[in-house]
Structures are given as structure tokens and as C-alpha cells.
Amino acid sequence: MKHRFRSRSFFALGKLLAILGPLLLIFYTFLYNPPCNEPSSDMLSPMVVKLSNSTETVNYPTNISHIKFVLVGCTKTWLTRRPYTEAWWRPNQTRGNIFMDSPPPEEFLPWPKTSPPFQLNTDATKLPVYPKLANPIEARIFRSVLDSFSLGDNQGVRWFVMADDDTVFFIDNLVQVLAKYDHTKQYYVGMHSESVISNFLFAFDMAYGGAGYALSYSLVEQLAPLMNDCLERYPFMHTSDHLTSSCLFDLGVALTLERGIHQIDLLGDISGMISAHPQVPIVTLHHFDNIDPIFPNRNRTEAVKHLMKAAEIDQSRLAQQTICYDKPTNWSVSVSWGYSVHIYESIIPRSILKKPLETFKPWKNGPPPLYMFNTRLLTDDPCHTPHVFFMEYIRKLNGNSVVLTTYRRKARRRLQPCFVPGNYSADNILRVRVFSNATVRKEVLAGKIDCCNVLHMAGMNVMNIKLRNCRKGEVIA
């Protein structure tokens, strides 16, 4: 019976996707790739590919100067998306350009130093294949890596990192992640979508450009001269990401997955996802205009800037989930450092708490499975519904050796306490203070976590938590 049910479910899923596939493809293309005007040919200079780079060795670790960003935007969306880019861009440290479809209008001038340097894309309309392209706008985006490579300012570049103008990077974590790989070899590093339907329509082994992906210098050196040939081979493809992955597959290069890179093909409140981030450094977030502000009582721009306050102090712990238990009250506490704290009025195993609460919605409804990860459904059960607190402020203490993050209650749960013998209500807790060492955690790259102790005192409305290294063989239960 169970086997027949699964067979019918997957048959229904396949049938529905076969019917909706073309419509969803069109919807996805226009939702996530806003149309931009193509550049006029008289403004642009001919493309010249320069295959030159330093002869540096890999004797010292990758740092921020080795990364060249290839950001793609449109002049008509830049005013609203610029704050997302400027939230993480570091003038005089980060390298790269924001590639646009047309010259900046007067209202954008003078071009601020807080933004990536402006660069006009070269003219794809002159290509013989251009009239045959299923989605001509994507040719400009696809060729942005070629445009960046052809600028010639590639001295010391180890990685080209592609992204949209509404992608937010956590640069320190990006550097740590890319430092794991040998840039002299051919690497294509990125992540697929959170949405099953998105991956079904395009590919499960394709990196999404909005989430951001990295190409090693040696790979770009081979790819750049072949990109126009790829357009000739794949004129029917609708997105630049699909074009890029197909072209790389033809070179024999497969996608290397990094789970801290996030496309965010989700809608609504994604706090459940961020609060249970996987045990890897968080590298990117995307699609802020399609989701609710990630902090309550702030607009989208303010919310991103607020998260960056924690990112500026310690990206190695940012959004890393730490779980501990207060046995006298039978509470489970889940800390997403720099973002949120959840208090449950019962003991819930870590194997359950590590699954994101489904506070969000899929970008398009369909039969299950909707997501590429397991989730927990929201419930009215007071024993399994958390008291939610969001980061209020962050500061350093004790001569900058300790970091204090304070989290404020979002709202009352409006539920009765968990009526289980030995359990206590957490309604009186208004704030949570989390103390951590002001040291970068290298262990997060190896998938290791922090442990913690609850220092809550009975009758107080503030809970104190101390993050610490886990003891050898320690069981979090």
C-alpha cells in the first residue's frame, strides 16, 4: 500500500510538472530575471580577450584580493538594489564591477565610491546567433564573465565570483570557503535552488547566479574564448545560469556544491530557514525583494544592514545554530548567532531542532516535495512552538575578548504554557544575552559546532547563554 501510494504521488508530480513546466519556466524567467534594455552598439568597444595573469604560486592562502566580483544589474533596478550591494561591498578592498545594460543616468552620477565600479556590458546584439536566442537578454548576463575577464585587470585573481545586484555576500566566509580549493585547477563552486520545481525545470546540478557562484581563474581562462560558441550550441536556453552550466559540462567540469550559498527561491518569512542554518559558513543570501524583511519592525534595507552588524564582528559564527538545554525548566534553546534565539518549553532532540521551521512558502505551489531539505511544520502545540527572539544589538566586552549579542522577544506566543509535569512557562523571558569568544571559528569549515550553557536564573526576565567549545565526546541532549 505504501509503495502504491508513493508511485501514485510521483506519477501525479510528474504529470503536473509536465503540464505546468512550460508555464513555470516562463514565470520563473520573468520573475527572477527582470527585463533590461540591451546596450546600443555605438557606445561599446570591440571585445578583446586577454589571457594573462600573474604567475603566482599557491604558497599562501586565498584572501579578499584574490577574488574578482562580476555583479550583474540593470539601471532601472539599481536604485532599489544598490543598498543590498553596498551593505557588503568594501571599497578599496573588494575587486570587480557592476555590469549594467546601459550608461548610468544623471541621477546616478557622480558614481559613488561605496558602490562597485560601473562597467557597461559589451554588445551581444552583434553576434550572429543573437536573433535565434530564446531569451536574448540572458546573453548579456551570460557574457558578463567574459566582459570582466577581457578588462585585463586580472593580476593576482584566483576566483571570479558571479552574482546579481541583490545578492548579499558574507565576504570573510566566502574567502574561507574558496581557500579550501586549489584555484589552479578547474572549479565551478555554487549551489542549486531550495525549490524542487526550480531544479526540475532547469537542473539539479546547476549553480544559480543569484545565489552566486565562483569560477577558478584557470577555468575562466578556458571558458572565456568559448562563450560565444556556447551560445551557438544552446540558443534555446532561457537563463544565463543554464547556459553557463551547460558550457562548463561540455568542458568536463562538474558543480561543486557549497550549502552556505543561498538562492532563496522562497516567499514570505525565511526566519525559520536562517534560524536553522546548516553546519557550514553562510556565504550568500538573495532575493530580498521577494521575501519579508528578515528582522521585524525594519524595512528590507534596514534589516540587511542590521544583519551586517553581526557579520562585521564575527562571520564565522553568523547564523550558526547552537543548541543547549536547561534541565531545571525542561527548556530547549536554539541560538542562531547574530540572528535569533528560540526557546521551547520542552526537551526536543537536536536532530529535530536542526530542521528549519517552515515559516516560509515555496515560490510556486505544487505537490510535495517542495524543498530540497527537510522542514518542520508550524504548530499550535505550546510544547513545540518556540518563543522567538531577534538580535537587538551586538558589542564587544572585556577588552574586546568577548562578544555580547542581545536578542529581544518578537511577540507573545498567545498560547498556553506547555502542560507537561516538570515543565515551566518561558513567557516571562523578554531578552536573551549570548556571550561568545571574540575569536574566529575555523572549526565551522569542518562542520563542527559550538556547545553552550544556559545561565538563566529563576524569576529573572533575562536569559544568559555562554557559547563554548564542545567537550570531547559531548552529547547534546
C-alpha positions as CSV (number, residue, x, y, z in Angstrom):
1,M,0.0,0.0,0.0
2,K,2.8,2.4,0.9
3,H,4.6,1.6,-2.3
4,R,1.5,2.2,-4.4
5,F,0.9,5.5,-2.7
6,R,4.4,6.7,-3.4
7,S,4.1,5.5,-7.0
8,R,0.8,7.4,-7.5
9,S,2.3,10.5,-5.7
10,F,5.4,10.6,-8.0
11,F,3.2,9.9,-11.1
12,A,1.0,12.8,-10.1
13,L,4.0,15.0,-9.5
14,G,5.4,14.1,-12.9
15,K,2.1,14.7,-14.7
16,L,1.6,18.0,-13.0
17,L,5.1,19.2,-13.8
18,A,4.8,18.1,-17.4
19,I,1.7,20.3,-17.7
20,L,2.9,23.2,-15.8
21,G,6.6,23.0,-16.9
22,P,6.4,25.5,-19.8
23,L,4.3,28.0,-17.8
24,L,6.5,27.8,-14.8
25,L,9.6,28.2,-16.9
26,I,8.2,31.4,-18.4
27,F,7.1,32.6,-14.9
28,Y,10.5,31.9,-13.4
29,T,12.4,33.6,-16.2
30,F,10.4,36.8,-15.9
31,L,10.2,36.8,-12.1
32,Y,13.9,36.4,-11.4
33,N,15.4,38.0,-14.5
34,P,13.7,41.4,-14.8
35,P,13.9,42.6,-18.5
36,C,16.7,45.1,-19.2
37,N,17.2,47.1,-22.3
38,E,20.1,45.9,-24.5
39,P,23.0,48.3,-24.9
40,S,23.3,50.2,-28.1
41,S,26.2,49.2,-30.3
42,D,27.6,52.6,-30.9
43,M,28.6,53.1,-27.2
44,L,30.7,49.9,-26.9
45,S,34.2,49.0,-27.9
46,P,35.0,45.6,-29.5
47,M,35.6,42.6,-27.3
48,V,39.2,41.6,-26.9
49,V,40.0,38.6,-24.8
50,K,43.3,38.9,-22.8
51,L,44.6,35.6,-21.5
52,S,47.1,37.0,-18.9
53,N,47.5,36.6,-15.2
54,S,50.3,36.6,-12.7
55,T,52.5,33.6,-12.3
56,E,51.8,33.4,-8.5
57,T,52.0,30.2,-6.7
58,V,49.6,28.7,-4.1
59,N,52.1,29.1,-1.2
60,Y,49.9,31.5,0.7
61,P,46.2,31.4,1.5
62,T,43.5,32.9,-0.6
63,N,42.4,36.4,0.6
64,I,40.0,39.0,-0.4
65,S,42.4,40.5,-3.0
66,H,42.3,37.2,-5.0
67,I,38.6,37.4,-5.7
68,K,37.1,39.4,-8.6
69,F,33.3,40.0,-8.4
70,V,31.2,40.0,-11.5
71,L,27.9,41.6,-10.5
72,V,25.1,42.0,-13.0
73,G,22.4,44.6,-12.7
74,C,20.1,46.9,-14.6
75,T,20.0,50.7,-14.5
76,K,16.2,50.6,-13.9
77,T,16.5,48.4,-10.7
78,W,19.8,49.7,-9.4
79,L,18.3,52.4,-7.1
80,T,16.3,49.9,-5.1
81,R,19.0,47.2,-5.1
82,R,22.1,49.3,-4.6
83,P,21.7,49.3,-0.8
84,Y,22.0,45.5,-0.8
85,T,25.3,45.6,-2.6
86,E,26.7,48.5,-0.6
87,A,25.9,46.6,2.6
88,W,28.7,44.1,1.9
89,W,31.0,45.8,-0.6
90,R,34.3,47.0,0.9
91,P,35.7,50.0,-1.1
92,N,39.5,49.7,-1.7
93,Q,39.4,46.0,-0.6
94,T,36.9,44.2,-2.9
95,R,37.7,43.9,-6.6
96,G,35.3,43.8,-9.6
97,N,32.5,45.6,-11.3
98,I,28.8,46.0,-11.5
99,F,27.9,45.3,-15.1
100,M,24.9,47.3,-16.5
101,D,22.8,47.2,-19.6
102,S,23.0,51.0,-20.3
103,P,25.1,54.0,-19.2
104,P,24.2,55.4,-15.8
105,P,21.6,58.3,-15.9
106,E,22.3,61.6,-14.4
107,E,20.7,60.7,-11.1
108,F,23.3,58.0,-10.6
109,L,26.2,60.4,-11.1
110,P,28.7,61.0,-9.7
111,W,29.1,57.3,-9.3
112,P,29.7,56.7,-5.5
113,K,32.8,55.0,-4.2
114,T,30.6,53.0,-1.9
115,S,29.4,51.0,-4.9
116,P,31.3,48.6,-7.1
117,P,32.9,50.4,-10.2
118,F,30.4,50.7,-13.0
119,Q,31.0,48.8,-16.3
120,L,28.9,48.7,-19.4
121,N,28.4,45.3,-20.9
122,T,29.6,44.8,-24.5
123,D,27.1,44.5,-27.2
124,A,25.7,41.0,-27.7
125,T,23.3,42.1,-30.4
126,K,26.1,42.0,-33.0
127,L,26.5,38.2,-32.5
128,P,25.2,36.2,-35.5
129,V,23.3,33.9,-33.1
130,Y,21.5,36.8,-31.4
131,P,18.3,36.7,-33.4
132,K,18.0,32.9,-32.7
133,L,18.3,33.2,-28.9
134,A,15.2,32.1,-27.0
135,N,15.9,34.8,-24.3
136,P,18.3,37.4,-25.8
137,I,18.5,39.4,-22.5
138,E,20.3,36.4,-20.9
139,A,23.2,36.7,-23.4
140,R,24.3,39.9,-21.8
141,I,24.3,38.3,-18.3
142,F,25.9,35.1,-19.5
143,R,28.8,37.0,-21.2
144,S,29.5,39.2,-18.2
145,V,32.2,36.8,-17.0
146,L,33.8,37.3,-20.5
147,D,33.5,41.0,-20.2
148,S,35.2,41.0,-16.8
149,F,38.0,38.7,-17.9
150,S,38.6,40.9,-21.0
151,L,39.1,44.1,-19.0
152,G,42.6,42.8,-18.3
153,D,42.9,43.8,-14.7
154,N,43.4,40.2,-13.5
155,Q,46.7,40.4,-11.8
156,G,46.6,38.1,-8.8
157,V,43.0,37.0,-9.4
158,R,42.3,33.4,-8.3
159,W,38.5,33.4,-8.5
160,F,35.8,35.1,-10.5
161,V,32.6,35.3,-8.4
162,M,29.3,35.9,-10.3
163,A,26.2,37.3,-8.7
164,D,23.2,39.6,-9.0
165,D,22.8,43.1,-7.8
166,D,20.5,41.9,-5.0
167,T,22.9,39.2,-3.7
168,V,24.4,39.8,-0.3
169,F,27.8,38.3,0.4
170,F,29.5,37.5,3.7
171,I,33.0,38.1,2.3
172,D,35.1,36.6,5.1
173,N,33.1,33.3,4.9
174,L,33.4,33.4,1.1
175,V,37.2,33.7,1.4
176,Q,37.4,30.8,3.9
177,V,35.3,28.6,1.6
178,L,37.2,29.3,-1.6
179,A,40.5,28.9,0.3
180,K,39.7,25.2,0.6
181,Y,40.1,24.7,-3.2
182,D,43.1,24.9,-5.5
183,H,42.4,27.8,-7.8
184,T,45.0,26.5,-10.3
185,K,42.6,23.6,-11.0
186,Q,39.2,23.9,-12.7
187,Y,36.4,24.6,-10.1
188,Y,32.8,25.6,-10.5
189,V,31.5,26.3,-7.0
190,G,27.9,27.1,-6.2
191,M,24.6,25.7,-5.1
192,H,21.3,24.6,-6.6
193,S,17.9,26.2,-5.6
194,E,16.0,25.4,-2.4
195,S,13.0,24.7,-4.6
196,V,12.4,21.3,-6.2
197,I,10.4,22.8,-9.0
198,S,13.2,25.3,-9.9
199,N,15.7,22.5,-10.1
200,F,13.3,20.3,-12.0
201,L,12.8,23.0,-14.7
202,F,16.5,23.7,-15.1
203,A,18.9,21.3,-13.5
204,F,19.7,19.8,-10.1
205,D,23.4,20.2,-10.8
206,M,23.4,23.8,-11.9
207,A,24.6,26.7,-9.8
208,Y,22.2,29.6,-9.5
209,G,23.7,33.0,-10.3
210,G,21.5,34.9,-7.9
211,A,22.9,32.8,-5.1
212,G,26.3,33.4,-6.5
213,Y,28.9,31.0,-7.9
214,A,32.7,31.0,-8.2
215,L,34.8,30.0,-11.2
216,S,38.6,29.4,-10.7
217,Y,40.9,31.5,-12.8
218,S,42.2,28.5,-14.7
219,L,38.6,27.6,-15.6
220,V,37.6,31.1,-16.8
221,E,40.8,31.2,-18.8
222,Q,39.5,28.2,-20.8
223,L,35.8,29.3,-20.7
224,A,36.1,32.9,-21.9
225,P,37.1,32.3,-25.5
226,L,34.4,29.6,-25.9
227,M,31.4,31.5,-24.5
228,N,30.1,32.7,-27.9
229,D,30.4,29.2,-29.2
230,C,28.3,28.1,-26.3
231,L,25.6,30.5,-27.3
232,E,25.7,28.9,-30.8
233,R,25.2,25.5,-29.3
234,Y,22.5,26.4,-26.9
235,P,20.3,29.2,-28.4
236,F,17.2,27.6,-27.0
237,M,18.2,28.0,-23.3
238,H,16.2,30.6,-21.3
239,T,18.7,31.5,-18.5
240,S,22.3,32.5,-18.2
241,D,22.8,30.0,-15.4
242,H,21.7,27.2,-17.5
243,L,23.9,28.4,-20.3
244,T,26.9,28.6,-18.0
245,S,26.5,25.1,-16.5
246,S,25.9,23.5,-19.9
247,C,29.0,25.2,-21.3
248,L,31.1,24.0,-18.3
249,F,29.7,20.5,-18.5
250,D,31.0,20.5,-22.1
251,L,34.4,21.2,-20.7
252,G,34.1,18.3,-18.4
253,V,33.7,20.4,-15.2
254,A,31.0,19.5,-12.7
255,L,29.4,21.6,-10.0
256,T,31.0,21.6,-6.5
257,L,28.2,22.2,-4.0
258,E,28.6,24.7,-1.1
259,R,25.5,24.7,1.2
260,G,26.1,28.1,2.6
261,I,25.3,29.7,-0.8
262,H,21.6,30.5,-0.9
263,Q,19.4,31.3,-3.9
264,I,16.3,31.9,-1.7
265,D,13.6,30.7,-4.1
266,L,11.2,31.2,-1.3
267,L,8.5,33.7,-0.3
268,G,7.4,35.3,2.9
269,D,9.2,34.9,6.2
270,I,12.5,33.0,5.8
271,S,13.5,33.3,9.5
272,G,12.8,29.6,10.0
273,M,15.5,28.8,7.4
274,I,18.1,31.2,8.7
275,S,17.5,30.1,12.3
276,A,18.4,26.5,11.4
277,H,21.2,27.2,9.0
278,P,23.2,24.1,8.1
279,Q,26.6,23.5,9.8
280,V,28.6,25.4,7.1
281,P,29.6,29.1,6.8
282,I,26.8,31.3,5.5
283,V,28.1,32.8,2.3
284,T,25.2,34.5,0.5
285,L,21.6,35.4,0.7
286,H,19.4,36.5,-2.3
287,H,16.0,37.7,-3.5
288,F,15.4,40.2,-0.6
289,D,12.7,42.0,-2.6
290,N,10.7,38.8,-2.8
291,I,10.7,38.0,0.9
292,D,9.7,39.7,4.1
293,P,12.3,41.8,5.9
294,I,14.5,39.3,7.8
295,F,14.1,41.3,11.1
296,P,10.8,42.5,12.5
297,N,10.0,46.2,12.6
298,R,12.5,47.1,9.9
299,N,12.3,47.5,6.2
300,R,14.3,45.3,3.8
301,T,17.3,47.6,3.6
302,E,17.4,48.2,7.3
303,A,17.1,44.5,8.0
304,V,20.1,43.7,5.8
305,K,22.2,46.4,7.4
306,H,21.3,45.1,10.8
307,L,22.4,41.6,10.0
308,M,25.7,43.0,8.7
309,K,26.4,44.5,12.2
310,A,26.9,40.9,13.4
311,A,28.7,40.0,10.2
312,E,31.2,42.8,10.7
313,I,32.2,41.3,14.1
314,D,32.2,37.6,13.5
315,Q,31.1,35.9,10.3
316,S,32.4,32.5,11.4
317,R,29.6,32.3,13.9
318,L,26.9,34.2,11.9
319,A,23.7,32.2,11.7
320,Q,25.4,29.1,13.2
321,Q,22.9,27.1,15.2
322,T,23.9,26.2,18.7
323,I,21.5,24.1,20.9
324,C,21.6,23.6,24.6
325,Y,19.1,22.5,27.3
326,D,18.1,24.0,30.7
327,K,17.3,20.9,32.7
328,P,15.7,22.6,35.7
329,T,13.0,24.1,33.5
330,N,13.0,21.5,30.8
331,W,13.7,24.1,28.1
332,S,15.4,23.6,24.8
333,V,17.3,26.7,23.5
334,S,18.4,27.1,19.9
335,V,20.7,30.0,19.1
336,S,21.3,31.3,15.6
337,W,24.2,33.6,16.4
338,G,23.8,37.2,15.3
339,Y,20.2,36.5,14.2
340,S,17.7,34.8,16.5
341,V,17.1,32.7,19.6
342,H,14.3,30.1,20.0
343,I,13.2,28.8,23.4
344,Y,11.0,25.7,23.6
345,E,9.1,24.7,26.8
346,S,10.1,21.1,26.4
347,I,13.2,18.9,25.7
348,I,13.4,18.5,21.9
349,P,16.3,16.5,20.4
350,R,18.8,18.3,18.3
351,S,18.0,16.0,15.4
352,I,14.6,17.7,15.2
353,L,15.6,21.3,16.0
354,K,18.2,21.3,13.2
355,K,15.3,21.1,10.7
356,P,14.1,24.6,9.7
357,L,10.6,25.7,10.8
358,E,8.5,26.2,7.7
359,T,7.8,29.9,8.3
360,F,8.3,30.4,4.5
361,K,6.3,29.5,1.4
362,P,7.5,28.0,-1.9
363,W,7.9,30.4,-4.8
364,K,5.4,28.3,-6.7
365,N,2.9,25.8,-5.2
366,G,3.0,22.2,-6.3
367,P,2.8,18.7,-5.0
368,P,5.4,17.6,-2.4
369,P,8.3,17.5,-2.0
370,L,8.5,21.3,-2.3
371,Y,12.0,21.8,-0.8
372,M,15.5,20.3,-1.2
373,F,15.7,20.0,2.6
374,N,13.6,18.6,5.4
375,T,11.4,21.1,7.4
376,R,9.2,21.2,10.5
377,L,5.6,22.4,10.1
378,L,4.3,25.2,12.2
379,T,2.1,24.1,15.1
380,D,-0.1,25.4,17.8
381,D,1.3,22.9,20.3
382,P,2.8,25.0,23.1
383,C,5.4,22.3,23.8
384,H,6.7,22.6,20.2
385,T,6.1,26.3,19.3
386,P,9.1,28.4,20.2
387,H,9.3,31.8,21.9
388,V,11.2,33.8,19.3
389,F,13.8,36.5,19.9
390,F,15.7,38.5,17.3
391,M,19.0,40.2,17.6
392,E,18.7,43.7,19.1
393,Y,22.3,44.8,19.4
394,I,25.9,43.5,19.5
395,R,29.0,44.8,21.2
396,K,32.4,43.7,22.5
397,L,33.3,43.4,26.2
398,N,36.4,42.7,28.4
399,G,38.9,44.5,26.2
400,N,37.3,43.1,23.0
401,S,37.9,39.5,24.1
402,V,34.2,38.7,24.5
403,V,31.2,39.4,22.2
404,L,27.8,40.0,23.6
405,T,24.7,39.7,21.4
406,T,21.3,40.6,22.8
407,Y,18.1,39.2,21.4
408,R,14.6,40.8,22.1
409,R,11.3,38.9,22.1
410,K,9.4,39.4,18.8
411,A,6.0,39.0,20.4
412,R,4.0,36.9,22.8
413,R,3.1,33.4,21.6
414,R,-0.5,33.8,22.6
415,L,-0.5,30.1,23.7
416,Q,-0.9,28.4,27.0
417,P,2.2,27.1,28.6
418,C,3.4,23.5,27.9
419,F,1.4,21.4,30.4
420,V,3.8,18.6,30.9
421,P,4.9,17.7,34.5
422,G,8.2,19.4,35.4
423,N,8.0,22.0,32.5
424,Y,7.8,25.8,33.1
425,S,6.5,28.7,31.1
426,A,9.0,31.0,29.3
427,D,6.5,33.8,29.0
428,N,8.5,36.0,31.4
429,I,11.7,36.0,29.3
430,L,11.9,39.3,27.5
431,R,15.6,39.2,26.4
432,V,18.3,36.7,25.8
433,R,22.0,37.6,26.1
434,V,24.6,35.4,24.4
435,F,28.3,35.6,25.3
436,S,30.9,34.2,22.9
437,N,34.7,34.5,22.5
438,A,35.9,37.1,20.1
439,T,37.8,34.6,18.0
440,V,37.2,33.3,14.5
441,R,36.0,29.8,14.5
442,K,38.0,27.7,11.9
443,E,36.1,24.6,13.1
444,V,33.0,25.7,11.2
445,L,34.7,24.8,7.9
446,A,35.0,21.2,9.2
447,G,31.3,21.1,10.1
448,K,31.9,21.4,13.8
449,I,29.6,23.3,16.1
450,D,29.7,25.2,19.4
451,C,28.1,24.0,22.6
452,C,26.5,26.2,25.2
453,N,25.4,26.6,28.8
454,V,22.2,28.2,30.0
455,L,22.8,30.6,32.9
456,H,19.2,31.6,33.4
457,M,18.3,32.4,37.0
458,A,14.7,31.7,38.3
459,G,12.5,34.7,38.4
460,M,14.6,36.9,36.1
461,N,13.3,38.1,32.7
462,V,16.7,37.8,31.0
463,M,18.3,34.6,30.0
464,N,22.1,34.4,29.7
465,I,23.8,31.9,27.5
466,K,27.5,31.1,27.2
467,L,28.8,29.6,23.9
468,R,31.9,27.3,24.4
469,N,33.8,24.6,22.7
470,C,32.2,21.2,22.9
471,R,34.0,18.7,25.1
472,K,35.3,15.6,23.5
473,G,32.5,13.0,23.1
474,E,29.9,15.5,24.5
475,V,26.3,14.5,23.7
476,I,24.0,17.4,23.1
477,A,20.8,16.1,24.7
